[in-house]
Amino acid sequence: MNHRDRIGRRHAAKLIAAAPWLIRRAAAQSRTRLILLGTGGGPRPRKANSASAQVIVANGEAYVVGCGDGVARQLVLAGIPLPTLRHVFITHHHSDHNADYGNLIWLAWTAGLRTRVDTWGPPPLKTMTDHFLAMNEYDISTRIADEGRVPLVPLITVHELSKPGVVLQQDGVTVTAALARHPPVVPSFAYRLDTSDRSIVISGDTAPSDEIISLARGADVLVHDALYPAGVDRLVGAVPNAATLKQSILSHHTAAADAGRVASAAGVKTLVLSHLVPPDDQAITDQMWISAARAHFRGRIVVGKDLLEI
């Protein structure tokens, strides 16, 4: 055996020894990831948590659902490269869900985004997108001319949704929308993403809904809007419009106990309580959230935390 053959055999032996680790690494990289970016409900900026947003990473591409305040920075903190952004889904047009919609795409572009981004949501998503780009046209055009960036406007394709159904089938990922119950913000949507290894449902803001149960049937993970009714009075107590605000909150959110009922009826494996209302009430412990949902759901229950990967 010559020297070259001996080196070749040693190299082959090393590859064989490393094969299990390489297989595990490849499997981890191909796994569909769900990271909660923001888990607090309501538009008020807080120390405890960020506004509603989550990212699903499939095939190395980022599918962002919800664009509450600070979503771009939360993606960076989660270790998700901004140029991997491919799809943005807006559930409804309340500011704690769309405040940083335009900023997310704009800042991803400044971080090196050069590929198409599709955005999905109810009207007036197209008008919002056009106005945002017009408002920031000076910065965008200056950076194109001065920094050699690709034009931003042609990268963005907007899809306005007015009815439920399958909205995307691409690269082994299917996204289905269902109507949520969020009066008076109509239409409002929930989304389900099915990949080769996981099914994940994001309810958006909603009252208890048969449509969400149908959408989430048999899903691996249901991220569901949740409120703790006993904390709502404390939440609204400091504002002059307390009675009206309380009525509004109760009309289009789901108590944690009812989120448990929805998860049980849908037969999901894991229920994640998120968009928590109140978002920062220290009198409500994680165990209180879990116990409320546990009364009706026997599966795994997770209380959402910013940057938690499920």
Secondary structure, 3 states (H helix, E strand, C coil): CCHHHHHHHHHHHHHHHHHHHHHHHHHHHHCCEEEEEECECCCCCCCCCCECEEEEEECCEEEEECCCCCHHHHHHHCCCCHHHEEEEECCCCCHHHHCCHHHHHHHHHHCCCCCCEEEEECCCHHHHHHHHHHHCHHHHHHHHHHHCCCCCHHHEEEEECCCCEEEEEECCEEEEEEECCCCCCCCCEEEEEECCCCEEEECCCCCCCHHHHHHCCCCCEEEEEEECHHHHHHHHCCCCCHHHHHHHHHHCCCEHHHHHHHHHHHCCCEEEEEEEECCCCCCCCHHHHHHHHHCCCCCEEEECCCCCEC
